[in-house]
Amino acid sequence: MTRAYSDGMVNDAQTKSPALENLHTESRSFPPSLDFASQANARSEMYTRAAADRLGFWRDEAQRLAWDTPFTETLDWSDAPVARWFADGTLNACDNAVDRHVREGRGDRVAFHFEGEPGDARTLTYADMQREVSKAANALEGMGLTKGDRVAIYLPQIPEAVISMLACARIGAIHSVVFGGFSADSLRQRIDDAEAKAVITADGGNRRGAHLALKPLVDAALAPSEANPTEAASVEHVLVVKRTGQDTAWTEGRDLWWHDVVEPASATHTPVMVEAEHPLFILYTSGTTGKPKGLFHTTGGYLTGAAYTHRVVFDLKPETDVYWCSADVGWITGHSLHRLRPDD
């Protein structure tokens, strides 16, 4: 008889070893060194403060963000189980992640290191990100996108993925990142469900030394098929990053090259302030056990949680630490941790 454990298959006799028995009732603790603890962003008194006044605790954490209109109520629970956090405040996610750092004199600090599989590399400061995201935001608005519109992002792991996410947030559009390894049918499901008005993609991406085509999958997703007998009527534009140089089929009037519309756009853009409860993005479940379900995160609560995680859980120090997240932006981990942290 065998039993499955996290480190493989072991038999009953093996489970009686002292080492494995220890794992069943782990009670050891490993306190940090005094030197480490003295420099940590988190303090033990946080637990006491949060337990005594949980709303006050999250009020203080949210107030670390840059608000255009400060909120006056931390939590509105009057329509339970619907919770509304910081609902009467307004802010912008991109303003918090990018512009705030430039305003406060950190524009020349590196915000983003990128190393591509083919060996290309880019280093972007906060000032660089402000410029690139502003250009992308102006281009999106030039395509007719506005607050509340949905945008599907189907890109490889390149800086334009983060720039696109932030540009959508900057104009108040709601982005939906779709993992670049998903099929055309999976992409179409998410486009239809969100009624996406635009898709941002690339001609292709690099993986394990090969060029993988992405634009053909977008074309297939938008065209009639056995699974989807009609065209994806909600999509008006497909914005394409030239990444691999692959031959790319083109639909005039719908398809646009990133370098044609983003690069020449104005580098000046004023972020659109939105309500704290305004949806920031939609991220879909995998669809493994049924139709993918779209989950949306609102702006104020999401930013508060992301900022808290980077500062307290990861204990990041902006002066010394570089954080690397290996997860794809199509998953919530990569999606949240590739985004520039809003709490430097």
C-alpha positions in Angstrom: 0.0 0.0 0.0 1.3 3.5 -0.9 0.3 7.0 0.0 1.1 10.2 -1.9 3.1 12.9 -0.2 4.4 16.1 -1.6 7.9 14.7 -2.0 6.8 11.6 -3.9 5.4 8.2 -3.2 6.3 6.5 0.1 5.1 3.3 1.8 3.5 3.0 5.2 6.7 1.8 6.8 8.5 4.9 5.6 5.9 7.2 7.3 7.0 5.9 10.7 10.4 7.5 10.4 11.0 10.3 12.9 11.9 12.7 10.1 8.5 12.2 8.3 6.6 12.1 11.6 8.0 15.6 12.3 6.4 16.9 9.2 2.9 15.8 10.4 3.0 18.0 13.5 5.5 20.8 12.7 5.8 23.1 15.7 9.3 24.6 15.2 9.7 28.3 14.5 12.7 30.1 12.9 12.8 33.6 14.1 14.8 36.1 12.0 18.0 37.5 13.2 17.8 40.7 15.3 19.7 42.6 12.6 17.1 41.5 10.0 14.2 42.2 12.2 15.4 45.7 13.1 15.4 46.6 9.4 12.1 44.9 8.4 9.3 47.0 7.1 6.8 44.9 9.2 6.6 45.3 12.9 5.0 43.0 15.5 2.8 45.7 16.7 1.0 45.7 13.4 -0.9 42.5 14.5 -2.2 44.3 17.6 -3.1 47.4 15.7 -5.0 45.4 13.0 -6.8 43.3 15.5 -7.9 46.3 17.5 -9.0 48.4 14.5 -9.0 46.6 11.2 -10.7 49.4 9.3 -8.3 51.9 10.7 -5.4 49.6 9.7 -6.5 49.4 6.1 -7.4 53.1 6.1 -3.8 53.9 6.9 -2.5 51.5 4.3 -4.7 53.0 1.6 -3.6 56.5 2.5 -0.1 55.6 1.4 -1.4 55.8 -2.1 -1.8 59.0 -4.1 -5.4 60.0 -4.1 -6.9 62.7 -6.3 -10.0 62.8 -4.1 -9.3 61.5 -0.6 -11.8 58.9 0.6 -13.8 59.5 3.7 -15.2 56.0 4.4 -12.9 53.0 4.4 -15.5 50.3 4.0 -19.2 50.4 3.0 -20.8 47.1 4.1 -24.4 48.4 3.9 -25.2 46.1 0.9 -23.6 42.9 2.2 -22.1 40.7 0.9 -21.0 43.5 -1.5 -18.1 45.3 0.0 -17.1 48.8 -1.3 -13.7 49.9 -0.2 -12.7 53.6 -0.2 -15.7 54.2 -2.5 -15.9 58.0 -2.4 -12.2 58.5 -3.2 -10.7 58.8 -6.7 -7.3 57.9 -8.0 -5.5 56.3 -11.0 -3.5 53.1 -10.9 -0.9 54.3 -13.4 -0.5 57.6 -11.7 0.4 55.7 -8.5 2.7 53.2 -10.2 4.5 55.6 -12.5 3.8 59.3 -12.3 4.0 59.6 -8.5 7.6 58.5 -8.5 8.5 61.1 -11.2 6.7 63.8 -9.2 8.6 62.9 -6.1 12.0 63.0 -7.7 12.5 59.3 -8.5 12.2 59.6 -12.3 15.8 58.5 -12.9 15.5 55.4 -10.8 15.2 52.1 -12.7 11.7 50.8 -12.7 12.0 47.9 -15.0 14.7 45.5 -16.2 14.0 43.4 -19.2 16.0 40.5 -20.7 14.5 38.8 -23.7 15.1 35.2 -24.7 17.0 36.1 -27.9 19.4 38.2 -25.8 18.0 41.6 -26.2 17.7 43.8 -23.1 16.1 47.1 -22.0 16.3 49.1 -18.8 13.4 51.6 -18.2 13.4 54.3 -15.6 10.2 55.7 -14.1 10.6 58.7 -16.4 11.0 56.2 -19.4 7.8 54.4 -18.3 5.9 57.6 -17.9 6.8 58.6 -21.5 6.1 55.2 -23.0 2.9 54.6 -21.1 1.7 58.1 -22.0 2.3 57.5 -25.7 0.4 54.2 -25.5 -2.5 55.9 -23.7 -2.7 58.6 -26.3 -2.7 55.9 -29.0 -5.5 54.0 -27.3 -7.6 57.1 -27.0 -6.9 57.8 -30.7 -8.4 54.4 -31.5 -11.6 55.5 -29.7 -11.0 53.7 -26.4 -12.3 55.4 -23.3 -13.1 54.9 -19.6 -14.9 51.6 -19.1 -14.0 50.0 -22.4 -12.4 46.5 -22.2 -9.1 45.6 -23.9 -7.8 42.1 -24.3 -4.0 41.9 -24.0 -2.4 38.8 -25.7 1.3 39.4 -25.6 4.5 37.6 -24.8 6.7 38.6 -21.8 7.9 41.9 -23.2 7.9 45.5 -21.8 4.9 46.3 -24.0 2.8 44.0 -22.0 3.3 46.1 -18.8 3.1 49.3 -20.8 -0.2 48.2 -22.3 -1.7 47.3 -18.9 -0.6 50.6 -17.4 -1.9 52.5 -20.5 -5.3 51.0 -20.1 -5.4 51.9 -16.5 -4.2 55.4 -17.3 -7.3 56.1 -19.5 -9.7 54.2 -17.3 -10.1 51.2 -19.7 -10.4 47.8 -18.2 -7.7 45.3 -19.4 -8.0 41.6 -19.6 -4.6 39.8 -19.9 -4.9 36.5 -21.7 -1.9 34.1 -21.3 0.0 33.9 -24.6 -0.1 30.1 -24.6 -3.9 29.9 -24.8 -5.6 28.8 -28.0 -7.6 30.9 -30.4 -10.9 29.5 -28.9 -9.8 30.3 -25.4 -8.9 33.9 -26.5 -12.3 34.2 -28.2 -14.2 33.1 -25.1 -12.5 35.8 -23.1 -13.0 38.5 -25.8 -16.7 37.7 -26.1 -17.4 37.5 -22.4 -15.8 40.9 -21.8 -17.0 42.4 -25.1 -13.5 43.7 -25.7 -13.2 46.6 -28.0 -9.6 46.1 -28.9 -6.9 43.4 -28.7 -3.2 44.2 -28.1 -0.9 41.4 -29.4 2.4 40.8 -31.2 3.4 39.1 -34.4 4.9 36.4 -32.3 7.0 35.6 -29.3 10.1 33.6 -28.3 10.0 30.4 -26.4 12.7 27.7 -26.1 14.6 29.1 -29.1 11.6 29.1 -31.4 9.4 31.8 -32.8 5.8 31.2 -31.8 3.1 33.0 -33.8 0.5 35.1 -31.9 -1.2 37.3 -34.5 -2.5 34.3 -36.5 -4.2 33.0 -33.4 -5.8 36.5 -32.9 -7.1 36.4 -36.5 -8.5 32.9 -35.9 -10.1 34.0 -32.7 -11.9 36.9 -34.3 -13.0 35.0 -37.4 -16.1 32.8 -37.7 -15.4 29.2 -36.7 -17.3 26.0 -35.8 -17.1 27.0 -32.2 -17.9 30.6 -32.9 -20.1 30.9 -36.0 -19.9 34.7 -36.2 -17.1 37.3 -36.1 -16.1 38.9 -32.8 -18.2 42.0 -33.5 -17.1 43.9 -30.4 -13.4 44.2 -31.5 -12.7 47.3 -33.6 -8.9 47.3 -33.6 -6.0 44.9 -33.2 -2.8 46.7 -32.1 0.3 44.6 -33.0 3.8 44.8 -31.6 6.5 43.7 -34.0 8.6 41.3 -31.9 9.8 38.5 -34.1 9.5 39.9 -37.6 7.4 37.0 -38.8 5.2 37.3 -41.8 1.9 38.7 -40.6 -1.5 38.6 -42.3 -3.2 42.0 -42.2 -6.8 43.3 -42.1 -6.9 46.9 -43.3 -8.9 49.2 -41.1 -8.7 46.9 -38.1 -5.0 46.0 -37.6 -2.5 48.6 -36.5 1.2 48.3 -35.9 2.4 49.5 -32.5 5.3 51.4 -34.1 3.0 53.2 -36.4 0.5 54.5 -33.8 2.3 54.4 -30.4 5.8 55.5 -31.2 4.8 58.8 -32.9 2.1 59.6 -30.2 2.5 62.5 -27.8 4.5 61.6 -24.7 2.3 63.9 -22.5 -0.9 62.5 -21.1 -3.0 63.3 -18.1 -4.3 60.2 -16.2 -8.0 59.8 -16.0 -9.0 59.7 -12.3 -11.5 57.0 -11.5 -13.6 55.9 -8.5 -11.9 53.5 -6.1 -14.4 50.9 -7.0 -13.9 51.3 -10.8 -12.8 48.0 -12.3 -9.1 48.0 -13.0 -8.8 44.6 -14.8 -10.5 41.3 -15.5 -8.6 38.1 -15.1 -10.2 34.8 -16.1 -10.1 31.4 -14.4 -8.3 28.7 -16.4 -11.4 27.0 -17.8 -10.1 23.6 -16.8 -13.3 22.6 -15.1 -15.9 24.7 -17.0 -16.4 27.9 -18.9 -13.7 30.5 -17.8 -15.1 32.9 -15.3 -14.0 36.5 -15.3 -13.0 38.0 -12.0 -12.5 41.7 -11.8 -10.4 43.7 -9.3 -11.3 47.3 -8.4 -8.7 50.0 -8.4 -8.4 51.2 -4.8 -8.6 47.9 -3.1 -6.2 46.2 -5.5 -3.6 48.9 -5.3 -3.8 48.9 -1.5 -3.3 45.1 -1.4 -0.5 45.1 -4.0 1.4 48.0 -2.2 1.0 46.3 1.2 2.3 43.0 -0.2 5.4 44.5 -1.7 6.2 46.6 1.4 5.4 44.2 4.2 5.3 40.6 2.9 8.2 40.9 0.5 10.0 43.5 2.7 11.2 45.3 -0.4 13.6 48.2 0.0 13.5 50.6 -3.0 17.1 51.7 -2.4 18.6 48.2 -2.5 16.3 45.5 -3.7 15.5 44.3 -7.2 12.5 41.9 -7.4 12.2 39.3 -10.1 8.9 37.6 -10.8 9.1 34.6 -13.1 5.3 34.2 -13.5 3.6 35.0 -16.8 1.5 38.2 -16.8 -1.5 36.1 -17.8 -1.7 34.7 -14.2 -2.5 36.8 -11.1 0.9 36.4 -9.6 2.8 37.7 -12.6 0.1 40.2 -13.4 0.4 41.8 -10.0 4.1 41.5 -9.4 5.4 42.5 -12.8 3.3 45.7 -12.5 5.5 48.5 -11.0 5.0 48.4 -7.3 2.9 51.4 -6.1 4.7 51.8 -2.8 8.3 52.8 -3.3 
